[in-house]
Amino acid sequence: MKISVVSYSLSEQPSTLKGWEDKLISQIDALISDGAKVILYPELNLMGLSDYFPGELKQQFLLISEYTQNQLLPMLTKKFKGKDLLLCLGIS
């Protein structure tokens, strides 16, 4: 079983949330194509979303959490449905 651990670069942030999503999906697709069955993004991976949710830190965490639950996870579930894959986004 191939396990991939990914370090998401905050220094190469896309300019839009859609760009961030596209980058994440592209990385996951590439890892699956390379045979990964488990993909692990380290703790605090989703801090890369803070650029797209302005405000005080507490408000950012709430908005990122809401976005993750209501948009990101459903989108990824739909995109990768039927794949033999365990994906951990490093949500802490």
VMD Tcl script that draws the C-alpha trace (Angstrom):
set ca {
  {0.00 0.00 0.00}
  {1.41 3.38 -1.00}
  {1.10 6.19 1.53}
  {1.81 9.78 0.50}
  {2.43 12.61 2.95}
  {2.03 16.05 1.41}
  {3.41 19.35 2.63}
  {1.17 22.09 1.33}
  {3.22 25.17 0.50}
  {1.80 28.38 1.92}
  {4.37 30.36 -0.06}
  {2.69 29.42 -3.34}
  {-0.86 30.43 -2.52}
  {-3.30 30.74 -5.43}
  {-4.99 34.13 -5.64}
  {-8.51 32.71 -5.26}
  {-10.31 30.08 -3.23}
  {-11.23 28.30 -6.47}
  {-7.52 28.25 -7.36}
  {-6.77 26.71 -3.94}
  {-9.40 24.03 -4.51}
  {-8.07 23.32 -8.01}
  {-4.52 23.01 -6.66}
  {-5.63 20.59 -3.93}
  {-7.62 18.44 -6.38}
  {-4.73 18.43 -8.85}
  {-2.32 17.26 -6.15}
  {-4.70 14.51 -5.02}
  {-5.31 13.38 -8.62}
  {-1.55 13.20 -9.25}
  {-0.96 11.17 -6.09}
  {-3.77 8.75 -6.97}
  {-2.32 8.36 -10.46}
  {1.02 7.56 -8.82}
  {-0.63 4.75 -6.84}
  {-1.35 6.39 -3.50}
  {-4.04 4.69 -1.41}
  {-3.55 6.89 1.66}
  {-2.91 10.64 1.32}
  {-2.04 12.60 4.43}
  {-1.82 16.36 4.59}
  {-0.13 17.35 7.87}
  {-1.73 19.19 10.74}
  {-2.77 22.76 10.00}
  {-2.97 22.16 6.24}
  {-6.22 24.10 6.10}
  {-4.52 27.21 7.47}
  {-3.81 27.86 3.80}
  {-7.45 28.88 3.60}
  {-6.97 31.84 5.95}
  {-6.10 34.11 3.01}
  {-9.60 33.61 1.61}
  {-11.50 34.21 4.85}
  {-10.50 37.61 6.24}
  {-11.20 38.70 9.78}
  {-10.09 38.06 13.31}
  {-8.48 34.68 13.99}
  {-11.53 33.23 15.78}
  {-13.80 34.34 12.94}
  {-11.42 32.81 10.37}
  {-11.48 29.46 12.18}
  {-15.29 29.51 12.24}
  {-15.54 30.40 8.55}
  {-12.94 27.79 7.52}
  {-14.72 25.15 9.59}
  {-18.06 26.02 8.02}
  {-16.57 26.03 4.52}
  {-14.82 22.70 5.15}
  {-17.97 20.97 6.39}
  {-20.46 22.48 3.94}
  {-18.43 22.85 0.75}
  {-14.95 21.33 0.68}
  {-15.67 17.86 2.10}
  {-18.84 17.34 0.02}
  {-16.96 18.47 -3.11}
  {-14.05 16.08 -2.43}
  {-16.43 13.23 -1.59}
  {-18.21 13.71 -4.92}
  {-14.96 14.09 -6.87}
  {-13.25 11.01 -5.43}
  {-16.30 8.77 -4.88}
  {-15.53 5.16 -5.73}
  {-11.77 5.61 -5.42}
  {-9.87 3.23 -3.15}
  {-8.53 6.12 -1.07}
  {-8.13 7.35 2.49}
  {-7.66 11.12 2.53}
  {-6.70 13.08 5.65}
  {-6.66 16.85 5.25}
  {-4.82 17.60 8.47}
  {-7.73 19.30 10.15}
  {-6.76 20.06 13.70}
}
mol new
graphics top color blue
foreach p $ca { graphics top sphere $p radius 0.5 }
foreach p [lrange $ca 0 end-1] q [lrange $ca 1 end] { graphics top cylinder $p $q radius 0.2 }
display resetview
